[in-house]
């Protein structure tokens, strides 16, 4: 049987996404609330810097929060707390 290094990428692509930890959610929500007090919407990169989390981690956390109605994503890609 032949093995190619590229075959490992397929398995990784088909695997389920990583889990979001509660600490990540709390940190993102806290930073969003603090920043939203001075601005209407926040850039994802700024949230990543404030939370000291990676951009991908923040994006996946925001996706879960958006699905639950906790945040709204604007047309420009910025984020603001949900209603």
N, C-alpha and C positions, 0 to 999 in steps of 0.2 A: 504494500500500500504506500502510495506517495503522500508526502506531507509538505504543505506549503505554508510558510509563515503568514501569508495573507489570509488563510482560512481562519485564523484566530480572531481577526477583525469582525468577521461575520457573526461569530458567536457573541461577541461583545455587543454588537449592534442589535442583536435580537433579544438580549437579556433585558429584564425589567429595569426601570430607572432606579437610581439610588433612593434611599429613604431620607426624609427630612426629619431632623431631630427637633424636639420641642425647644431646646435651647436656641436653635437657629431661628425658629419662628418667633420666640420671645424677643430675641435681639433685633430682628428685622422690624417687628411691630414697634418696639421701643424707639428705634432710630427713626422710623417713619413718623411716629407721633411727635417726636422732638423737632424734626425738620419741617413737618407740616404746620407747626405753630408759626413759623416765619415765612413759609412759602406755600403756594397753593398745591403744587405738585413737585415731586422729587425725581431726579434722574437715577436710574438703576445703578450706574457706576458710582454715584455719590453714596448711595445706600451701602454698596459693597465696601467702600472705603471706610464709612462710619462704623460698620458692624465688624470690620476686619474679617470678612468672609469673602470667599471667591465669588466672582460675578455669576457663575453657573449656579452656585448654591443659593444665592439671593434670588435669581430668576426662578428656580424651581420652587423656592419658598413662596415667592410672590404669586406663582401660578396656582398653588394650593389655596392661598388666601383669596385670590380672585375668584376661584371656583366656589368658595364658601361665602363670597360677598363681602369679605373683609377689606378688600382694596379695589380700586378702580384703575384701569390702565387707560390713559388718555390716547388720543389719536397720534400724538408725537412720541409715544412710548414711555412717557413719564407715569409715575404712580402717585395716587393720592388715597387717603383713607376712604373706606366705603361709608355709605350712609347708615 
